[in-house]
Amino acid sequence: MRFCILAITMDKSTLLKKINDRNQGTLMQTLGIEFIEIGENYLVARMPVSPAVHQPDGVLHGGATAALAETVGSSAAAIFCLPKDHMLRGIDVSAKHVRGVRSGFVHAKAIATHQGKTMQVWSIEITDDQNRLVSTCSLTTLILPIKK
């Protein structure tokens, strides 16, 4: 597995704080997404489920779920795959929803299923507070050189 400089030079708690601080003033802050765990080959974030992320029927909106999946997958790609002087873009996200959630938190765990030099595929499982499956998601990311 290739690690970017950020991932190999910081302890896990410092890295999580840096990722969370970076999200201030973004959609991630608006949705209340917080990164809570990092492992050798995975990243976990959680998002509170409240009326702010509900659809009109009072359950978690699929778009908020997709935003959580893209957030945790893209962040994992940036940590584990992004070389210096390159940028990362999500190019495809898909979600299959199997359970509605009305309150509590949903937890998203991103694990790479493919880590190429330019393209990565991430599997993201989203579960509720009782560890029941809510959605299975997939994210494809692309690494591009930064033009100078």
N, C-alpha and C positions, 0 to 999 in steps of 0.2 A: 504494500500500500504506500502511495506517495503522500507525504504530509507537506503542507505549506509551512513556511518559516514560523508563522503564528502558532501553529499547533505543536511544534516541537520545542518551542522556547518558553512556554508558559505552563505553570501548573494548572490543573483543571478548574479550580475555583477562580483563578485570575482570568482564565480564558472565558469562562461563562460570564463573568462580570463584564469583560470587554465586549462580548457579543450583545449582552443586554443593554449596556450603555449606548452602543452604536445604534440601537433601534429607537432611541428617544426622538420624538417629533415625526415619526413615520406611521404607516398603517399598522405596523406591529404594536406600537404603543396604543394606538386607537383601539385595537382589538384586545389589548391586554395580554399579548403573547409574551411568555417568559421562558427562557432557556433554563432547564433545571438539571440536566445530566449530560455528561459526555463520556464516551467510552473509547476503546481502541478503534472501533469501526462503526460507531453510531452516535447520534445526537438526539436528545429528547427535549421537547418544548411542551408547554401547557397553555391553555387558553380558557378563561372563565366563560361559562355559558350563562347568559343573563338575557333579559329582553333586548339589550343592545345588539345581540348577534342572533336573535330569533327571526324566523320567517313569521308571517301573519298568524299561522296556526299555533305559534308558541313553542316551536322546537328549533333547534340549531339550524341555521341557514346553511345550505350546501356551499354557497359562495364563501362564507366565513371558514368553513371546513377546508375548502380548496386553498384559501389564503394561508391557513395554518400549515397545510401540507407543503405548499410552495416555499413558505418561509423556512421551515425546518430542513427541507431538502436542499434548498439553495445555500443555506448557512453551512450545512454539513459539507457540501461540495466546496465551498470557499475554504473551510478549515482543512479538509483532507486532500484536496486535489488541485488547488489553485497555485500555480507557480508565480514567482515574482514577475512584475511587469505584464500581468495578464488580467483580464476581467472575465466575469462569469455572467451568463444569461440563462434564465429558464426558458426553454423553447417549447415545452409541452407539459401540461399537467392534466391528469384525469383522476376522477374520484368515483367510487362506487359506495353508496351509502346503504347501510344495512340496519341501522338502529337510530331512532330519534333520541335526542337528549334535551331536557328542559332546564336543568340547573347543574351546578357543580363545576367541574372542570373536564375538558377533554385533553388527552395526552397524545402527542404525536411523536413516533420514533422513526427516524430515517436511517436506513441501512442501504449501502450501495449494492446494487446487483451487477453493475458494470462500471469500471473505472478506466476509461481510455484516456489517451493524451488530450483529446479535444472534446469528447462526449462522455457523459456519465448518465447512468440510469439509477434512480433512487426509488426504493420501495418504502412507503410510509404507511404504517398502521396507526389508526387513531382509535383510542379506547376511552371509555368513560371511567369514573372514579372506582367502579367495581371491576375494572379490567375487562369489560365486555367490549367486543369489537363494535365500533361505530361506523368506520369507513376504511376502505383500503384505497390507497392512492399511489400514483406513479408520477414521477417527475423526471424529465430529461433536461440536463443542463449542458451548456456548451461553453468551452473556454476559448477565448480569443485574445490575441496579443493587443496590448494597448498601443495605439498608433501615436508616435511622438512627433 
